[in-house]
């Protein structure tokens, strides 16, 4: 469950602001930050340029590989060139909160990188650069390693806070039901690698149940997650429930779209929910770009957020 896209607000036991200061972890929102000015947004701009350069390089390489393989196939057979078994397609989990039951291509290392900016009603702002590495041993078993590469929080009248985010590791298992439907389970731990003030503070354990199915041209992903642990005030339960349901479908050409509703519940803290709209563009089999926006549906949720990113193939490991 990619709840970095949701960015729900938790309650930090020793946060620098009021009790509703957005405290996030790698799974249930943008992980948090350590106090200290960063000279406005210069670091964010540098990271954005670096990420853009990497994505451009990956896309050029992927397109060149496609063209080269297509020429090779044309020269050796009279049939129309098709996808090579050595060149699988990526399996995007972003930009929605929910994850599909499907795993990435077995034996291949796949990556995701994005940027998320959330605006809150109190005029504060949160930035996150979520990342994810995916590796499948076969079509039903795999590992996920991800988190926030850079997270920051800017509150009017207070210094900007920034840090490397929390990091999570999960085991993922898929249970096929038919050719078009499957259940899935993701289970793992969140390591509190973010700054103490705004991150999870302590390890968190999490499990996410998934149901995915095709409904004609539509694809449905439903997630229900439970997280336990981290630092919470006495009046707030250490258990947090997250849910998400997304519908996606192909659009014209290489374009696709998705709509999703998601939210969280934690006893002692305000309930949150949001609506998300996203577009994706299939640049090649090895690179998918995405962008979109989310809007808070409850008073406790962020006001709005904007995001963009990519899913790309890194290389074959076996």
BELGITA-V60085 format. One record per residue. SS is DSSP state (alpha for helix, beta for strand, coil for the rest). PSI is psi in whole degrees, -180 to 180 (NA if undefined). D_CENTER is the distance of its C-alpha to the mean C-alpha in Angstrom with 1 decimal. Layout:
BEGIN
ss={SS	SS}
psi={PSI	PSI}
d_center={D_CENTER	D_CENTER}
END
This chain:
BEGIN
ss={coil	coil	coil	coil	coil	coil	coil	coil	coil	beta	coil	coil	coil	coil	coil	coil	coil	coil	coil	coil	coil	coil	beta	coil	coil	coil	coil	coil	coil	coil	coil	coil	coil	beta	beta	coil	coil	coil	coil	coil	coil	alpha	alpha	alpha	alpha	alpha	alpha	alpha	alpha	alpha	alpha	alpha	alpha	alpha	alpha	alpha	alpha	alpha	alpha	alpha	alpha	alpha	alpha	alpha	alpha	alpha	alpha	alpha	alpha	alpha	alpha	alpha	alpha	alpha	alpha	alpha	coil	coil	coil	coil	coil	coil	coil	coil	coil	coil	coil	coil	coil	coil	coil	coil	coil	coil	coil	coil	coil	coil	coil	coil	coil	coil	coil	coil	coil	beta	coil	beta	beta	beta	beta	beta	beta	beta	beta	beta	beta	beta	beta	coil	coil	coil	coil	coil	beta	beta	beta	beta	beta	beta	beta	beta	beta	beta	beta	beta	beta	beta	coil	coil	beta	beta	beta	beta	beta	beta	beta	beta	beta	beta	beta	beta	beta	beta	coil	coil	coil	coil	coil	coil	beta	beta	beta	coil	coil	coil	beta	beta	beta	beta	beta	beta	beta	beta	beta	beta	coil	coil	coil	coil	beta	beta	beta	beta	beta	beta	beta	beta	beta	beta	beta	coil	coil	coil	coil	coil	coil	coil	coil	coil	coil	coil	coil	beta	beta	beta	beta	beta	beta	beta	beta	beta	beta	beta	beta	coil	coil	beta	beta	beta	beta	beta	beta	beta	beta	beta	beta	beta	beta	coil	coil	coil	coil	coil	coil	coil	coil	coil	beta	beta	beta	beta	beta	beta	beta	beta	beta	beta	beta	beta	coil	coil	coil	coil	beta	beta	beta	beta	beta	beta	beta	beta	beta	beta	beta	coil	coil	coil	coil	coil	coil	beta	beta	beta	beta	beta	beta	beta	beta	beta	beta	beta	beta	beta	coil	coil	beta	beta	beta	beta	beta	beta	beta	beta	beta	beta	coil	coil	coil	coil	coil	coil	coil	beta	beta	beta	beta	beta	beta	beta	beta	beta	beta	beta	beta	beta	coil	coil}
psi={117	72	6	-29	-28	-41	54	156	129	-166	121	133	-33	39	158	-7	-151	176	-14	15	133	104	122	156	177	-27	-39	43	177	123	167	-157	158	145	144	135	147	21	55	-126	21	-42	-39	-43	-44	-44	-39	-43	-41	-47	-41	-42	-43	-45	-39	-44	-43	-41	-41	-43	-43	-44	-41	-40	-40	-48	-41	-45	-37	-41	-40	-43	-37	-35	-18	-10	152	-11	158	137	141	178	134	143	-19	2	74	166	153	160	90	136	-32	162	5	162	-44	148	150	163	-27	148	170	175	127	135	-7	142	124	144	158	142	139	-180	139	129	125	135	134	162	-26	13	11	166	142	135	147	141	82	146	157	135	135	135	127	131	-37	-169	-9	-6	138	180	147	132	121	-172	-156	117	-34	130	147	159	128	117	133	130	4	155	147	137	139	155	164	142	177	160	138	150	129	146	134	136	137	140	95	139	-41	-172	-18	4	148	150	162	157	133	129	139	-156	146	122	131	70	-9	171	145	-40	-35	-8	-168	-29	-45	162	148	143	140	153	140	124	141	141	127	141	154	135	78	-123	-11	154	132	131	125	127	143	117	153	132	140	137	-161	176	125	152	163	-38	-5	133	143	-8	133	130	132	145	153	143	123	140	130	158	154	147	-153	140	-130	9	150	163	160	147	138	144	138	165	177	154	132	118	130	-7	155	140	142	151	161	161	136	139	133	151	147	151	122	93	-41	-177	-24	5	124	126	152	159	164	-170	154	148	131	137	-9	162	-32	-20	166	158	-50	161	152	145	159	155	-165	152	130	152	131	-48	170	133	-22	NA}
d_center={7.7	4.1	6.3	5.3	5.6	8.8	10.3	13.3	16.4	18.1	21.5	22.3	25.6	26.8	24.7	26.6	26.7	27.5	26.1	23.4	21.9	18.1	17.3	13.7	12.3	9.3	8.4	10.1	9.4	10.0	12.3	15.7	18.5	22.0	24.8	26.2	26.5	24.8	27.2	25.4	22.4	23.8	21.3	18.4	20.4	21.0	17.5	16.7	19.7	18.9	15.5	17.3	20.1	18.1	16.5	20.0	21.5	19.2	19.8	23.6	23.7	22.1	24.4	27.4	26.7	26.6	29.9	31.5	30.9	32.0	35.2	35.9	35.6	37.8	40.5	40.7	40.7	41.9	39.1	36.1	33.3	30.3	27.1	28.1	27.2	26.4	23.8	21.1	18.4	14.7	12.6	9.4	6.6	4.8	5.8	6.9	6.6	8.6	8.5	11.8	14.6	15.1	14.5	14.5	18.0	20.2	21.4	19.0	16.4	13.3	10.8	7.8	8.2	7.9	9.7	9.7	13.1	14.3	18.0	19.9	23.3	25.1	24.2	21.9	18.7	15.5	13.5	10.4	9.5	6.2	7.0	7.2	10.6	11.7	15.4	17.5	21.1	22.0	20.6	20.4	19.4	16.8	14.8	11.2	11.1	8.5	8.4	9.4	11.8	13.5	13.6	16.6	18.5	21.5	24.1	27.3	30.1	28.2	27.1	23.6	21.7	19.2	18.0	15.8	13.1	13.2	12.3	11.8	13.4	13.5	16.0	15.2	18.1	18.8	22.0	23.3	25.5	26.6	25.8	23.6	22.2	20.6	19.5	17.0	16.4	13.9	15.7	15.6	16.0	14.4	16.6	17.6	17.4	16.9	20.2	22.1	22.6	19.0	16.9	17.3	20.7	21.3	19.5	17.6	17.8	15.4	15.8	14.0	16.2	15.2	17.6	17.2	20.1	21.5	23.8	25.7	23.8	21.0	18.2	17.2	14.3	15.2	13.5	15.5	14.4	16.8	16.4	19.6	20.7	20.0	22.6	23.5	26.8	29.6	29.3	25.6	24.7	22.6	21.1	18.1	17.3	14.1	14.3	12.8	14.6	13.7	16.3	15.9	18.8	20.1	22.0	24.7	24.7	21.4	19.5	17.4	16.2	14.3	15.1	13.6	15.0	13.4	14.8	15.8	19.3	20.9	24.7	26.2	23.3	22.8	20.9	18.0	16.6	15.2	15.4	12.9	14.3	12.8	14.6	14.0	16.7	17.6	19.3	20.3	19.6	17.8	15.8	13.8	13.1	11.4	12.1	12.7	13.6	13.4	16.6	17.5	20.0	21.5	23.3	21.1	17.8	17.0	19.1	16.7	13.7	13.1	10.3	10.6	9.4	10.3	10.2	13.4	15.9	17.2	20.3	22.2	22.9	25.5}
END
